[in-house]
Amino acid sequence: MSSLQLLLVAGTHGNEINAPWLFNEWNKSPGVINTNGLKIAKIIGNPEALKVCKRYIDNDLNRSFRKDLLQNKNIQDYEAIRAREIVDTFGPEGSKPCQIAIDFHSTTSAMGSSIVIYGRRPADLAIASLLQSRLGLPVYLHESDNTQMGFLVESWPCGLVIEIGPVPQGLLHADTIEKTKLVLQYLLDEVVKLRSGLTNFPDEIVIHRHVESIDFPRSPEGKPQAFVHPMRQGADWLPIREGSPLFMKLDGTVVSFKGHDSLVPVFINEAAYAEKKIAMSLTKREVWNLSKDCHDAINYLINDAYLV
């Protein structure tokens, strides 16, 4: 019997309450999700922030998994301590080791259900391709951004983020819960197929590769001088062309997009990113062949060869 164990995380941000609610109800009624016999560890990422419905207590937990923060025990803010607790318990070398981590989030932007991966790890691409093939989920590849680092799933051999939206922060929302449950069940089904050797991988995966993030126009004092243009608000995953309306000022002045045609905005006007001075991120849509390396990498993990 395989010792494979999945880590499922909800509430990494304490004001994203739908996945934690689902986990709580799942604990009460295990039959609502079919685990197919998989070993699963379910945790609330940031329980203290969840109690007060805040994104975090001291610092963003989903930026607290950088190696320097995990190794420096002199850093004693709540999220740094919590990140070390999670890795020490459920990390690949922890007391209850997991090999795959799935982090469930929600977003205020109109992205629907989507997958976020960090970097180009073959095992991540393999899992993402299976979910995309089954559910049609877009995949946002976040890379080459030194201002945004230390994501939770990067501390596991394989890991990805599930984003569900749009939903306001702190709002329990039926559609968000149902979509989270649906993606979770399909994920577990696909892992069971992998373990049984019954997986048919798609030939390709469609990637939206991160190019850059852009901020609102700001005054010398750092205050936003414009808002997202009505034509751009809610238009996640739709290509933008040079000269297209991007922001609007109160007097009706339009700030147009200056950049390459056919870049695709995501996380448009995400409420949580205002503090990070990100109005949206721009991506490039690419179709990648899914190499045999991706198949081999995920099968290697599933079959516990990494322990050899």
C-alpha positions as CSV (number, residue, x, y, z in Angstrom):
1,M,0.0,0.0,0.0
2,S,1.4,3.4,-1.0
3,S,2.3,5.8,1.7
4,L,1.3,8.7,-0.5
5,Q,-0.4,11.5,1.4
6,L,-2.0,14.7,0.2
7,L,-1.9,17.9,2.1
8,L,-5.1,20.0,1.5
9,V,-5.0,23.5,2.8
10,A,-7.8,26.0,3.3
11,G,-7.8,29.4,4.9
12,T,-4.2,30.3,4.1
13,H,-5.8,33.8,4.0
14,G,-8.3,34.2,6.9
15,N,-10.9,36.3,5.0
16,E,-11.3,33.6,2.3
17,I,-13.8,31.6,4.2
18,N,-15.5,29.2,1.8
19,A,-12.9,26.5,1.6
20,P,-12.5,26.4,5.4
21,W,-16.3,26.1,5.8
22,L,-16.3,23.2,3.3
23,F,-13.4,21.5,5.2
24,N,-15.3,21.9,8.5
25,E,-18.5,20.4,7.1
26,W,-16.4,17.6,5.5
27,N,-15.0,16.8,8.9
28,K,-18.5,16.4,10.3
29,S,-19.8,14.4,7.3
30,P,-16.9,12.5,5.7
31,G,-19.1,11.1,3.0
32,V,-19.7,14.4,1.3
33,I,-16.3,13.9,-0.5
34,N,-15.2,10.6,-1.8
35,T,-11.5,10.2,-0.9
36,N,-11.2,6.8,-2.7
37,G,-9.1,5.6,0.1
38,L,-6.4,8.2,-0.3
39,K,-4.5,9.4,2.8
40,I,-5.3,13.1,3.3
41,A,-4.2,15.7,5.8
42,K,-6.6,18.6,5.9
43,I,-5.6,21.8,7.7
44,I,-6.6,25.4,8.1
45,G,-3.5,27.4,7.0
46,N,-4.1,30.5,9.1
47,P,-6.6,29.7,11.9
48,E,-6.0,32.9,13.9
49,A,-6.6,35.1,10.9
50,L,-9.7,33.0,10.1
51,K,-11.1,33.7,13.5
52,V,-11.1,37.4,12.9
53,C,-11.8,37.2,9.1
54,K,-8.5,39.0,8.2
55,R,-6.2,38.1,5.4
56,Y,-3.3,37.7,8.0
57,I,-2.3,38.7,11.5
58,D,1.3,40.0,11.0
59,N,2.3,39.1,7.4
60,D,0.9,37.3,4.4
61,L,1.2,33.5,5.2
62,N,1.3,32.8,1.5
63,R,4.6,34.8,1.2
64,S,6.1,33.3,4.4
65,F,7.5,30.0,3.0
66,R,10.7,31.5,1.7
67,K,13.7,29.3,2.8
68,D,15.3,32.1,4.7
69,L,12.1,32.7,6.7
70,L,11.6,29.0,7.4
71,Q,15.2,28.6,8.6
72,N,15.4,31.8,10.7
73,K,13.7,31.0,14.0
74,N,14.5,34.5,15.3
75,I,11.6,35.7,13.1
76,Q,8.7,35.4,15.4
77,D,5.7,37.0,13.7
78,Y,2.7,34.8,13.7
79,E,2.7,33.7,10.0
80,A,6.5,32.9,10.1
81,I,5.9,30.6,13.1
82,R,2.8,29.1,11.4
83,A,4.7,28.4,8.2
84,R,7.5,26.6,10.1
85,E,4.8,24.5,12.0
86,I,3.2,23.5,8.7
87,V,6.4,22.5,7.0
88,D,7.8,20.8,10.1
89,T,4.6,18.7,10.4
90,F,3.5,18.1,6.8
91,G,6.6,18.9,4.7
92,P,8.4,16.1,2.8
93,E,10.6,15.5,5.8
94,G,8.1,16.4,8.5
95,S,6.5,14.2,11.2
96,K,3.5,13.5,8.9
97,P,5.0,13.9,5.5
98,C,3.0,14.8,2.4
99,Q,4.2,14.7,-1.1
100,I,1.5,16.8,-2.8
101,A,0.1,20.1,-1.5
102,I,-3.1,21.7,-2.8
103,D,-3.9,25.2,-1.5
104,F,-7.5,26.3,-1.9
105,H,-8.2,30.1,-2.3
106,S,-10.8,32.4,-3.5
107,T,-10.5,35.7,-5.4
108,T,-12.6,38.8,-5.7
109,S,-11.6,39.1,-9.4
110,A,-13.7,37.5,-12.2
111,M,-11.4,34.6,-12.9
112,G,-13.9,31.8,-12.4
113,S,-12.2,28.6,-11.3
114,S,-8.5,28.4,-12.2
115,I,-5.1,26.9,-11.3
116,V,-2.0,28.7,-10.2
117,I,1.4,27.1,-10.4
118,Y,4.8,28.5,-9.5
119,G,7.6,27.8,-11.8
120,R,7.8,24.9,-14.2
121,R,8.1,21.8,-12.1
122,P,7.1,18.9,-14.2
123,A,4.9,17.3,-11.5
124,D,2.9,20.5,-11.1
125,L,2.4,20.7,-14.8
126,A,1.2,17.1,-14.9
127,I,-1.5,17.6,-12.2
128,A,-2.5,20.9,-13.7
129,S,-2.9,19.3,-17.2
130,L,-5.2,16.6,-15.8
131,L,-7.5,19.2,-14.1
132,Q,-7.5,21.4,-17.2
133,S,-8.3,18.4,-19.4
134,R,-11.2,17.3,-17.2
135,L,-12.6,20.7,-16.2
136,G,-11.2,23.2,-18.7
137,L,-9.5,25.3,-16.0
138,P,-7.1,28.0,-17.1
139,V,-3.6,27.7,-15.7
140,Y,-1.7,30.8,-14.5
141,L,2.0,30.2,-14.3
142,H,3.5,32.7,-11.9
143,E,7.3,33.1,-12.3
144,S,10.0,35.7,-12.7
145,D,8.6,38.0,-10.1
146,N,11.1,38.7,-7.3
147,T,8.6,40.9,-5.4
148,Q,6.2,38.0,-4.9
149,M,7.9,34.9,-3.4
150,G,7.5,32.4,-0.6
151,F,4.3,30.6,-1.6
152,L,3.1,27.7,0.5
153,V,3.0,25.0,-2.2
154,E,6.6,25.6,-3.2
155,S,7.7,23.8,-0.1
156,W,6.4,20.4,-1.4
157,P,7.7,18.3,-4.3
158,C,4.4,18.9,-6.1
159,G,1.8,21.6,-5.3
160,L,-0.6,24.0,-6.9
161,V,-3.2,26.6,-5.9
162,I,-6.9,26.4,-6.8
163,E,-8.6,29.8,-7.1
164,I,-12.3,30.2,-7.1
165,G,-14.1,33.5,-7.9
166,P,-15.4,36.0,-8.0
167,V,-16.5,36.2,-4.4
168,P,-16.2,39.1,-1.8
169,Q,-13.9,38.6,1.1
170,G,-15.6,37.2,4.1
171,L,-18.7,36.1,2.3
172,L,-20.0,32.5,2.5
173,H,-21.2,31.9,-1.1
174,A,-23.0,28.8,-2.5
175,D,-21.5,28.9,-5.9
176,T,-18.0,29.2,-4.5
177,I,-18.5,26.3,-2.2
178,E,-19.9,24.1,-4.9
179,K,-17.1,24.9,-7.3
180,T,-14.5,24.3,-4.6
181,K,-16.1,20.9,-3.9
182,L,-16.2,20.0,-7.6
183,V,-12.5,20.8,-8.2
184,L,-11.5,18.9,-5.0
185,Q,-13.4,15.8,-6.0
186,Y,-12.0,15.8,-9.5
187,L,-8.5,16.3,-8.1
188,L,-8.9,13.3,-5.8
189,D,-10.3,11.2,-8.6
190,E,-7.3,12.0,-10.8
191,V,-4.8,11.1,-8.1
192,V,-6.5,7.8,-7.7
193,K,-6.1,7.1,-11.4
194,L,-2.4,8.0,-11.2
195,R,-1.9,5.6,-8.3
196,S,-3.7,2.9,-10.3
197,G,-1.8,3.5,-13.5
198,L,-5.0,4.4,-15.4
199,T,-4.1,8.0,-16.3
200,N,-4.3,9.2,-19.9
201,F,-2.3,12.5,-20.0
202,P,-3.3,15.2,-22.6
203,D,-0.8,16.0,-25.2
204,E,-0.8,19.7,-24.4
205,I,-1.4,22.2,-21.7
206,V,-2.5,25.8,-22.1
207,I,-0.5,28.1,-19.9
208,H,-1.0,31.8,-19.1
209,R,2.6,32.7,-18.3
210,H,3.2,35.7,-16.0
211,V,4.8,38.7,-17.8
212,E,4.4,41.5,-15.3
213,S,2.1,43.1,-12.8
214,I,0.9,46.7,-13.2
215,D,-0.2,49.2,-10.6
216,F,-2.9,51.9,-10.6
217,P,-1.8,55.4,-11.7
218,R,-0.7,57.1,-8.5
219,S,-0.2,60.6,-7.2
220,P,3.2,61.7,-5.8
221,E,1.8,60.9,-2.4
222,G,1.1,57.3,-3.5
223,K,-2.7,57.5,-3.7
224,P,-4.5,55.9,-6.7
225,Q,-5.5,58.5,-9.2
226,A,-7.7,56.3,-11.3
227,F,-9.8,53.1,-11.2
228,V,-10.0,50.1,-13.5
229,H,-11.9,51.1,-16.6
230,P,-15.4,49.6,-16.9
231,M,-14.5,47.9,-20.1
232,R,-11.6,46.1,-18.3
233,Q,-13.3,45.3,-15.0
234,G,-14.4,41.7,-15.0
235,A,-12.5,40.9,-18.3
236,D,-10.0,38.4,-16.8
237,W,-8.6,36.0,-19.4
238,L,-9.5,38.2,-22.3
239,P,-6.7,39.6,-24.4
240,I,-5.9,43.3,-24.4
241,R,-4.5,45.4,-27.2
242,E,-2.3,48.5,-27.2
243,G,-4.5,51.5,-26.9
244,S,-7.3,49.7,-25.1
245,P,-8.9,51.4,-22.1
246,L,-7.2,50.3,-18.9
247,F,-7.9,52.9,-16.2
248,M,-10.3,55.9,-15.9
249,K,-10.0,59.0,-13.8
250,L,-13.0,60.7,-12.1
251,D,-13.2,63.4,-14.8
252,G,-13.6,60.6,-17.5
253,T,-10.0,60.8,-18.6
254,V,-8.9,57.3,-19.9
255,V,-5.5,55.8,-19.3
256,S,-4.8,53.4,-22.2
257,F,-2.8,50.3,-22.3
258,K,0.7,50.7,-23.6
259,G,2.3,47.3,-24.3
260,H,2.3,44.3,-26.5
261,D,-0.9,43.2,-28.2
262,S,-2.7,40.0,-27.0
263,L,-1.4,40.0,-23.4
264,V,-4.0,38.6,-21.1
265,P,-4.9,40.3,-17.8
266,V,-5.7,38.2,-14.7
267,F,-6.5,39.1,-11.1
268,I,-8.0,42.3,-12.3
269,N,-8.7,44.6,-9.4
270,E,-8.2,41.8,-6.9
271,A,-9.0,43.4,-3.5
272,A,-6.2,41.6,-1.7
273,Y,-3.6,43.0,-4.1
274,A,-4.3,46.6,-3.5
275,E,-1.8,46.6,-0.6
276,K,0.8,45.0,-2.9
277,K,0.2,47.8,-5.5
278,I,-1.0,45.4,-8.1
279,A,-4.0,46.4,-10.2
280,M,-3.7,43.4,-12.4
281,S,-1.2,40.9,-13.8
282,L,-0.4,40.5,-17.5
283,T,0.2,37.1,-18.9
284,K,1.0,35.5,-22.3
285,R,-1.1,32.6,-23.5
286,E,1.1,29.7,-24.6
287,V,0.4,26.1,-25.6
288,W,3.0,23.7,-24.4
289,N,3.6,20.1,-25.3
290,L,3.3,18.0,-22.2
291,S,6.5,16.1,-22.1
292,K,7.2,12.6,-20.9
293,D,9.2,14.2,-18.1
294,C,6.0,15.5,-16.6
295,H,4.4,12.1,-16.7
296,D,7.5,10.5,-15.1
297,A,7.8,13.2,-12.4
298,I,4.3,12.8,-11.1
299,N,4.4,9.0,-11.3
300,Y,7.7,9.1,-9.4
301,L,6.0,10.9,-6.5
302,I,2.9,8.8,-6.6
303,N,4.9,5.6,-6.4
304,D,7.0,6.9,-3.5
305,A,10.3,6.6,-5.5
306,Y,11.4,9.9,-4.0
307,L,11.9,8.0,-0.7
308,V,14.5,5.7,-2.2
